[in-house]
Amino acid sequence: MTVDETGSLSYVPKNSLPGSYVELRAEMNVLVILNTCQHPLDPGSEYKPRPVELSISRVSPARTNDPCRMLCSENARGFILTELFFL
């Protein structure tokens, strides 16, 4: 999917190529649901499911100079609030 400046979504065929991946990072407990159904905006009529691999890793907490934390002030605020309120 792509999003234009007005917020409209457009389907992009073959945008996710074999070997592509998405890395999610969670600084607190999170529930993740994976869905491998055909995208509703996909104009194709044939559904061809592919295998999906899921891996989970535990990593050290983000440091104060973490690139994700420092990307913008909203990110920094999110990290601070998580550190304050996540027990």
C-alpha positions as CSV (number, residue, x, y, z in Angstrom):
1,M,0.0,0.0,0.0
2,T,1.0,3.6,-0.6
3,V,-0.5,6.6,1.0
4,D,-0.7,10.0,-0.9
5,E,-0.6,13.4,0.6
6,T,-4.4,13.4,1.0
7,G,-4.3,10.1,3.0
8,S,-5.8,8.0,0.1
9,L,-4.6,4.4,-0.1
10,S,-3.5,2.7,-3.3
11,Y,-2.7,-1.0,-3.7
12,V,0.7,-1.7,-5.2
13,P,1.0,-5.2,-6.8
14,K,4.1,-7.2,-5.9
15,N,5.2,-4.6,-3.3
16,S,6.1,-7.4,-0.9
17,L,8.7,-9.6,-2.6
18,P,10.0,-13.0,-1.4
19,G,12.4,-12.4,1.5
20,S,10.8,-9.1,2.5
21,Y,10.2,-8.7,6.2
22,V,8.6,-6.4,8.8
23,E,10.4,-5.9,12.1
24,L,8.2,-4.8,15.0
25,R,9.6,-3.4,18.2
26,A,7.6,-3.4,21.4
27,E,8.9,-1.7,24.6
28,M,6.1,-3.2,26.6
29,N,3.7,-6.2,26.5
30,V,1.8,-6.3,23.2
31,L,-0.7,-8.6,21.5
32,V,0.1,-9.1,17.8
33,I,-2.3,-10.8,15.4
34,L,-1.0,-11.9,12.0
35,N,-3.4,-12.1,9.0
36,T,-2.3,-13.6,5.7
37,C,-5.6,-13.1,3.9
38,Q,-5.7,-11.4,0.5
39,H,-5.7,-7.6,0.8
40,P,-9.2,-6.1,0.3
41,L,-7.9,-3.6,-2.3
42,D,-6.1,-6.3,-4.3
43,P,-7.8,-6.4,-7.7
44,G,-6.7,-10.1,-8.3
45,S,-9.4,-12.7,-8.1
46,E,-7.0,-15.6,-7.1
47,Y,-5.8,-16.0,-3.6
48,K,-2.4,-17.6,-3.4
49,P,-1.3,-17.9,0.3
50,R,2.4,-18.1,1.0
51,P,4.2,-19.4,4.1
52,V,5.0,-16.8,6.8
53,E,7.9,-17.1,9.3
54,L,7.6,-15.5,12.7
55,S,10.5,-15.1,15.1
56,I,10.6,-13.4,18.5
57,S,13.7,-12.0,20.2
58,R,14.3,-10.4,23.5
59,V,16.7,-7.5,23.3
60,S,18.2,-5.0,25.8
61,P,16.0,-1.9,26.7
62,A,16.5,1.1,24.4
63,R,19.3,3.4,25.5
64,T,18.9,7.2,25.7
65,N,20.7,7.5,22.3
66,D,18.6,4.9,20.5
67,P,17.9,6.0,16.9
68,C,14.2,5.2,17.2
69,R,13.9,7.3,20.4
70,M,15.8,10.2,18.9
71,L,14.0,10.3,15.5
72,C,11.4,12.9,16.6
73,S,10.0,14.4,19.8
74,E,6.9,12.2,19.6
75,N,9.0,9.0,19.7
76,A,11.0,10.4,22.7
77,R,7.8,11.2,24.5
78,G,6.5,7.7,23.8
79,F,9.6,6.1,25.3
80,I,9.5,8.3,28.3
81,L,5.8,7.5,29.0
82,T,6.4,3.8,28.5
83,E,9.3,3.9,31.0
84,L,7.2,5.8,33.5
85,F,4.0,3.9,33.4
86,F,4.9,0.3,32.2
87,L,5.2,-1.8,35.3
